[in-house]
Amino acid sequence: MKRYLIPVLISVLALAGVVVSVLALRVHYSTGVQVCSINEKWDCGIVNHSPFAEIFGIPVADLGIVGYLALAALALAGQRALLFLANLIGVGFALYLTFIEEFVLQVWCLYCVISQGIIGLLLLLSFGWLAVEYIGLKWGAKARA
């Protein structure tokens, strides 16, 4: 059971990321006032209707859904190195979007901030899972020597 704990935890967190991305996608296609539109500094509608909410015509939230599903699949397949690399890319993209929210739009999206927290946790978990494998290999090599 312990062997599957980390990949299952990573997958559950990734599925939470899918849910948050779906919520953001709903905002993207909606025209009404959003529940997450709290005040002038916290407004998901402004963020998700901005020119930065799409890349080559694809909503960023769609990219989030695909990315989180890929992370879950990599975790369940036991692909620790690829999972860590994919998480690094995801965190880099999330940091780019955070920069846009802070310095360009000057408005925050609650769903985006939750997604940033999720991808950050996923990075830490995937790094820890990869490190455990690396340390195990090193110790195994020393024991055989």
C-alpha positions, 0 to 999 in steps of 0.5 A, spaced: 500 500 500 505 504 501 508 503 494 502 507 491 501 512 496 504 518 493 502 516 486 495 516 488 496 522 492 499 526 486 493 523 482 488 526 487 491 533 487 492 533 479 484 531 479 483 537 484 487 541 479 482 539 473 476 541 477 479 548 478 481 548 471 474 546 469 471 552 473 476 557 470 473 554 463 466 555 465 468 563 467 472 563 460 465 562 456 460 565 461 458 572 460 455 573 467 457 575 474 462 570 477 462 567 484 469 568 484 468 576 482 469 578 489 472 585 488 476 590 484 483 586 485 479 579 485 475 578 479 476 571 475 472 574 469 477 580 468 482 574 468 479 569 464 476 574 459 483 578 458 487 577 451 492 572 456 486 567 457 488 564 450 494 561 447 493 560 439 485 560 440 486 555 446 483 557 453 489 557 458 484 553 462 483 547 457 491 547 457 490 546 465 485 540 464 490 537 459 496 538 463 493 536 470 490 529 466 497 528 464 500 529 471 495 524 474 497 519 468 504 520 469 504 519 476 500 512 476 504 510 470 510 511 475 514 515 471 517 519 476 522 523 472 517 525 467 512 527 472 517 532 475 519 535 468 512 536 467 511 539 473 517 544 472 514 546 466 507 547 469 510 551 475 514 555 470 507 556 466 503 558 472 509 563 474 508 566 467 501 567 469 502 569 476 506 575 473 501 577 468 495 577 473 500 581 478 503 586 473 499 586 467 492 585 469 493 587 476 487 583 478 487 576 481 483 570 479 481 565 485 481 559 481 488 561 478 491 562 485 488 555 487 491 552 481 498 555 482 498 552 489 496 545 487 501 545 481 506 547 487 504 542 491 505 537 485 512 539 484 514 538 491 511 531 491 514 529 485 521 532 487 520 528 493 518 522 490 524 522 485 529 524 490 526 517 494 528 513 488 534 516 487 537 515 494 534 508 494 538 507 487 544 510 491 544 506 497 542 500 493 549 501 489 553 502 495 550 496 498 552 491 492 559 494 492 
